[in-house]
Amino acid sequence: MDVLYLSIDDEQQFFAELDDIVNSPIHSRDQVDNTVTSFVRFAAQFREQYLQTTHAVCRVSFKLMDSSLYEPNASHIRKLLIRLALLPECASSMLYMILALLFLDGRTHPKTYRAMNKHGMFGKLIETVKHGEDAQLQRMGLELLYEMCRVQKVGRRELESIDVEFLVYLFSFVEDMSDEHDIHSYAVLKVILVLNEQYMVASLPSQKDQVSAFDIASPAPSKPGTPLPPLSNKVMELLSVRGSEFKAFGENIIFLLNRERETCLQLLVLKFLYLTFTTPETYEYLYTNDLRVLVDVFIRELYDLPDEAQSLRHTYLRVLYPLLSHTQLRHAPHYKADQLRKLLLCLNGTARSAHFQAVDATTIRLVSRCAKVSWLEMPQEVKVQEKELDELSKKMERLGASLGRKESGSATSVAAVAVVQKPPPGKVTPRKMPPPPPPGRRHRNGQSGEYGALLRESWRFKYLFLVLFGHTGYFI
């Protein structure tokens, strides 16, 4: 089956040959291996001629995944594809086709991403992104790296294998991004955010390290039962030392939070902001004007989130306190102090009508914490008394929302933010009111949205367009 085709006359013949390969008779596992390998090699051989669009790559991938060969042998084929990808001699075109198959399969079967991590694909993807000269292959590596980290806790050894050079490459790419790298830039942002979350979760003292392919290959020399030292967050360490070189990343994640409707990505941005505003070296990483935009976003979101979005509301409130008390916003003139006071009164229940649902204890506690920001000068009725806080503390211990009197942050608060569960990709955050139309879309009265003409051609809107209209354009 490992035939090298010297020439194909046209696209029709190309897809016909793929049909012949995938529909060949199968009587053993060896034949499954030969058929899948031949399929991937043939597709890779003619990638330059016939696989330069998203539609074409998806069409080829689904020819295999929708065939009678795939479903009964899915687990075996996934392992085969991973083995082929890990081969040192695997050429870039073949690696691209393998990663495309794994990516699309994982979108409907997340266990594919878990299998990739289990069998050592994390390091392969890091190398593909860092050293690859093929832009499409790099983009695919970024998307798979994001998905692998999104669905599971990555092992300690994998996180330790990430060097500063790789993170500098990611931040530098965002800093230097141009119009021709639209979706690539979005993928880089997501990878930085999800790696930050992985470091965040790995640093929790209560978390046990996951056994991974790295752990099996290179067992730790420490004695059994010896606790491992805390794992440092390399993303925050880099920003603490060189944050002034990577200001564009901060600008882009604020834009992302302002426009993003997917709950998973909102949570990733909020977790990054929480660490930024609770790490002294990065208190002032973001520009003052960007912080003001962030306040506007927080006010809008906290008003618009419905009662069922409690977890997301709590995360916003956890980030709001250090945003107001640690950053440049603590200095006069204070931005939107009146609006913030009205917001906290509303969230606390003081300014709500009796027919509204009762405010939950967690929200009350977090609002009372925000009310302690000195420059807000909140009225006394919003501030929960110490005795009432003590009564709530046992209920809130698991969420860890409180701060000691002399603390500016706490490990339990970090834990509360870190362990917030992410919903599946594509889940949109519900709103009390429908969100405004994306930039450049038309309102019912026929008028263009504000700033639509300026943003219509931006890389962010292009990606949003792809997602909204169902195109699988993540890697092309």
Stockholm file with secondary structure:
# STOCKHOLM 1.0

chainA/1-476         MDVLYLSIDDEQQFFAELDDIVNSPIHSRDQVDNTVTSFVRFAAQFREQYLQTTHAVCRVSFKLMDSSLYEPNASHIRKLLIRLALLPECASSMLYMILALLFLDGRTHPKTYRAMNKHGMFGKLIETVKHGEDAQLQRMGLELLYEMCRVQKVGRRELESIDVEFLVYLFSFVEDMSDEHDIHSYAVLKVILVLNEQYMVASLPSQKDQVSAFDIASPAPSKPGTPLPPLSNKVMELLSVRGSEFKAFGENIIFLLNRERETCLQLLVLKFLYLTFTTPETYEYLYTNDLRVLVDVFIRELYDLPDEAQSLRHTYLRVLYPLLSHTQLRHAPHYKADQLRKLLLCLNGTARSAHFQAVDATTIRLVSRCAKVSWLEMPQEVKVQEKELDELSKKMERLGASLGRKESGSATSVAAVAVVQKPPPGKVTPRKMPPPPPPGRRHRNGQSGEYGALLRESWRFKYLFLVLFGHTGYFI
#=GR chainA/1-476 SS CCCCCCCCCSHHHHHHHHHHHHTSCCCSHHHHHHHHHHHHHHHHHTHHHHCCSHHHHHHHHHHHHTSTTTGGGHHHHHHHHHHHHHCTTCCHHHHHHHHHHHHHHHHHCTHHHHHHHHTTHHHHHHHHHHHCCCHHHHHHHHHHHHHHHHHSCCCHHHHHHCCHHHHHHHHHHHHTCCGGGHHHHHHHHHHHHHHHHHHHHHTCTTCCCCCCHHHHHSCCCSCTTCCCCCCCCHHHHHHHHHGGGCHHHHHHHHHHHHHCCBHHHHHHHHHHHHHHHHSGGGTTCSCHHHHHHHHHHHHHHHHHCCGGGHHHHHHHHHHHHHHHHHSGGGSSSCTTHHHHHHHHHHHHTTTSCTTSCCCCHHHHHHHHHHTTCGGGCCCGGGSCCHHHHHHHHHHHTTTTCCCCTTCSCCHHHHHHHHTCCCCCTTCBCCCSSCCCCCTTCBCTTSCBCTTHHHHTTSHHHHHHHHHHTTCCCSCC
#=GC SS_cons         CCCCCCCCCSHHHHHHHHHHHHTSCCCSHHHHHHHHHHHHHHHHHTHHHHCCSHHHHHHHHHHHHTSTTTGGGHHHHHHHHHHHHHCTTCCHHHHHHHHHHHHHHHHHCTHHHHHHHHTTHHHHHHHHHHHCCCHHHHHHHHHHHHHHHHHSCCCHHHHHHCCHHHHHHHHHHHHTCCGGGHHHHHHHHHHHHHHHHHHHHHTCTTCCCCCCHHHHHSCCCSCTTCCCCCCCCHHHHHHHHHGGGCHHHHHHHHHHHHHCCBHHHHHHHHHHHHHHHHSGGGTTCSCHHHHHHHHHHHHHHHHHCCGGGHHHHHHHHHHHHHHHHHSGGGSSSCTTHHHHHHHHHHHHTTTSCTTSCCCCHHHHHHHHHHTTCGGGCCCGGGSCCHHHHHHHHHHHTTTTCCCCTTCSCCHHHHHHHHTCCCCCTTCBCCCSSCCCCCTTCBCTTSCBCTTHHHHTTSHHHHHHHHHHTTCCCSCC
//
